Amino acid sequence: MTDQVDNWHKLARYDTNIQGELHANLLRNNDISVSLQPLSAMPGMNSGIVLWVQDTDLAHAQKILDSIDKDAASLPEPNDNNGGTL
């Protein structure tokens, strides 16, 4: 029998809860067990969150998170020239 409490490793820390929950769901969709640790004990506080994963999933989870294009949100909008001018 193993003690699974000791098998969790800190994967990432996010400044906002929604960011952490989004990435946790991405990992869960890839069959990775994820535990979330809010950085505030008060419900509704958006003080950040830490993601924890089992040691057997650590490398796979890190590879998935590393593949996310973090600059996509800051890319310029394409020219949406629909033929009309205002």
C-alpha positions, 0 to 999 in steps of 0.5 A, spaced: 500 500 500 502 506 498 501 513 501 498 517 495 498 523 499 505 524 498 505 523 490 502 530 488 507 535 485 506 542 484 505 544 477 503 551 476 501 557 479 496 562 476 494 569 478 487 568 477 482 562 479 479 562 472 486 561 469 487 555 473 481 552 472 481 553 465 488 549 465 485 544 470 480 542 465 484 542 459 488 537 463 482 533 466 480 532 458 487 529 457 485 524 463 490 527 468 488 528 475 488 535 478 487 538 484 486 545 485 489 549 491 485 556 492 490 561 495 485 565 499 480 561 504 475 566 502 470 564 497 469 569 491 476 572 492 480 572 486 487 571 489 490 565 484 490 558 484 495 552 484 495 546 480 497 539 483 498 533 479 500 526 481 507 524 480 506 519 474 502 525 470 507 530 472 511 530 465 505 529 461 501 535 464 507 539 463 508 538 456 501 539 455 501 546 459 508 548 455 504 547 448 499 552 450 500 559 446 500 564 451 501 570 446 495 568 442 491 573 446 495 579 444 495 577 437 493 583 433 486 582 430 486 580 422 483 585 417 476 584 417 475 588 410 468 586 409 467 590 403 464 596 406 467 602 409 464 607 414 
